[in-house]
Amino acid sequence: MKYQDYHLAEVNIARMAAPLESPLLADFVARLDEINSLADESPGFIWRLQSDEGNATYFKPYDDDLILFNLSVWESPEDLKNYVYRSAHNEVFKRRREWFEKFNGMFFAMWWVKSGELPTIAEAKQRLDYLEKNGPTEFAFTFKQTFEPTDREFEISTPSIGTQCQAS
């Protein structure tokens, strides 16, 4: 199903088992351009966060330099799911334990953005944090429990302890 007024934003993070330049991650790094190009050409793809180098490996939104951060926008959950699980991306995904540590905490979140809007790194971090603390809601969800787009506006505040969200 395509959503005319909304697109699906997604964030995923992973903690590398070694620095990006290490021999341990050589196979992963060797496939980055291919997998990013595949995303760019996939049905339903809208946008992805990338530096001038064409990937997001240089963004470091966390204090931990071993955390890789990926942010993208798709037309629908189905389009994203097809890319992740039914394309060559799945070959790389199946090898993730070779390159990345088991992540203790939420590492993936999806949410709806109005068509034409792009999510920010700060917003993506808030969605992950909210999902970690509250479970799936209209504000942030996963493939296991998705939500339809809503016209409700969410007010996001970031007090000193955690992230809170209220629907208005």
C-alpha positions in Angstrom: 0.0 0.0 0.0 1.3 3.5 -0.9 0.6 6.4 1.3 0.0 9.6 -0.7 0.5 12.2 2.0 3.1 10.4 4.1 6.4 8.6 3.8 8.1 6.2 6.1 11.3 7.3 7.9 13.5 4.7 9.4 16.7 4.7 11.6 18.9 1.8 12.4 22.1 1.8 14.4 24.8 -0.9 14.9 27.9 -1.1 17.0 30.9 -2.3 15.0 33.0 -5.1 16.5 36.1 -3.2 15.4 36.9 0.2 13.7 35.7 0.6 10.2 39.2 0.5 8.8 40.0 -2.8 10.4 40.4 -6.1 8.5 37.5 -7.5 10.4 35.1 -5.1 8.6 36.8 -5.3 5.1 34.0 -7.4 3.6 31.3 -5.1 5.0 33.1 -1.9 3.7 33.7 -3.5 0.3 29.9 -3.9 -0.1 28.8 -0.5 1.2 28.7 1.3 -2.2 26.8 -1.6 -3.8 24.2 -1.9 -1.1 23.7 1.9 -0.9 23.3 2.0 -4.7 20.8 -0.8 -4.4 18.8 1.2 -1.9 18.9 4.3 -4.2 17.5 2.2 -7.1 14.9 0.2 -5.1 11.2 0.7 -5.6 9.8 3.1 -3.0 13.1 4.6 -2.0 13.0 8.4 -1.3 16.1 9.5 0.5 19.0 8.4 2.7 21.4 10.3 5.0 24.8 10.4 3.3 28.0 12.4 3.4 29.9 13.5 0.3 31.4 10.0 0.3 28.0 8.6 -0.5 27.4 6.8 2.8 26.6 7.6 6.4 29.7 6.0 8.1 31.1 9.4 8.9 28.2 10.6 10.9 28.8 10.1 14.6 25.7 11.2 16.5 26.6 9.2 19.6 29.7 9.4 21.9 30.7 6.0 20.8 32.6 6.1 17.5 31.9 2.5 16.8 28.2 3.1 16.3 27.1 3.4 12.7 24.0 5.4 12.0 21.7 4.9 9.1 18.6 7.1 8.3 16.4 6.8 5.3 12.9 7.5 3.9 10.7 5.1 1.9 7.2 5.3 0.4 5.9 2.4 2.6 6.9 -0.3 5.1 6.5 -2.8 2.3 9.1 -1.1 0.2 11.5 -0.9 3.0 10.9 -4.6 3.9 11.4 -5.7 0.3 14.8 -3.9 0.2 15.9 -5.2 3.6 14.8 -8.8 3.3 14.2 -9.5 -0.4 17.2 -8.0 -2.1 21.0 -8.4 -2.1 20.9 -6.3 1.1 19.7 -9.5 2.9 23.0 -11.2 2.1 24.8 -8.5 4.0 22.2 -8.4 6.7 22.6 -12.2 7.4 26.4 -11.6 8.0 25.8 -8.8 10.6 27.1 -10.9 13.5 30.5 -11.1 11.8 30.9 -7.3 11.9 28.6 -6.0 14.6 28.2 -6.6 18.3 24.8 -7.7 19.7 23.2 -4.4 20.5 21.7 -4.0 24.0 18.8 -1.7 23.3 16.7 -0.4 20.5 18.5 -0.3 17.2 15.7 0.2 14.7 12.7 2.5 14.6 10.2 3.6 11.9 7.8 6.5 11.9 5.7 8.6 9.4 6.8 11.9 8.0 4.7 14.1 5.8 5.6 13.7 2.1 8.4 16.1 1.2 9.8 16.3 4.8 13.1 14.7 5.8 13.9 13.4 9.3 16.8 14.8 11.3 19.5 12.9 13.2 18.2 14.4 16.5 14.6 13.3 15.6 15.8 9.8 14.8 17.6 9.5 18.1 14.5 10.6 19.9 12.4 8.0 18.1 14.8 5.2 19.1 14.9 6.4 22.7 11.1 6.7 22.8 10.6 3.2 21.3 13.1 1.8 23.8 11.2 3.3 26.8 7.6 2.9 25.6 7.4 0.2 23.0 5.7 0.5 19.6 3.2 3.4 19.2 2.2 5.8 16.4 5.3 7.8 17.4 7.8 5.1 16.8 7.3 1.4 15.7 8.9 -1.6 14.2 8.0 -4.1 11.5 6.5 -6.4 14.1 3.9 -3.7 15.0 3.3 -1.0 12.4 0.9 1.9 12.6 -1.0 3.8 9.9 -0.1 7.5 9.4 -2.0 9.9 11.5 -2.6 13.7 11.3 -1.9 14.0 15.0 1.0 16.2 15.9 3.5 15.0 18.4 5.1 17.4 20.8 8.6 16.2 21.6 10.5 17.3 24.7 13.8 16.2 25.9 14.1 16.6 29.7 17.3 15.7 31.4 16.1 12.2 31.9 15.0 10.5 28.7 12.7 11.6 25.9 9.0 12.1 26.3 6.3 12.5 23.7 2.7 13.5 23.9 0.1 13.4 21.2 -1.9 16.6 20.8 
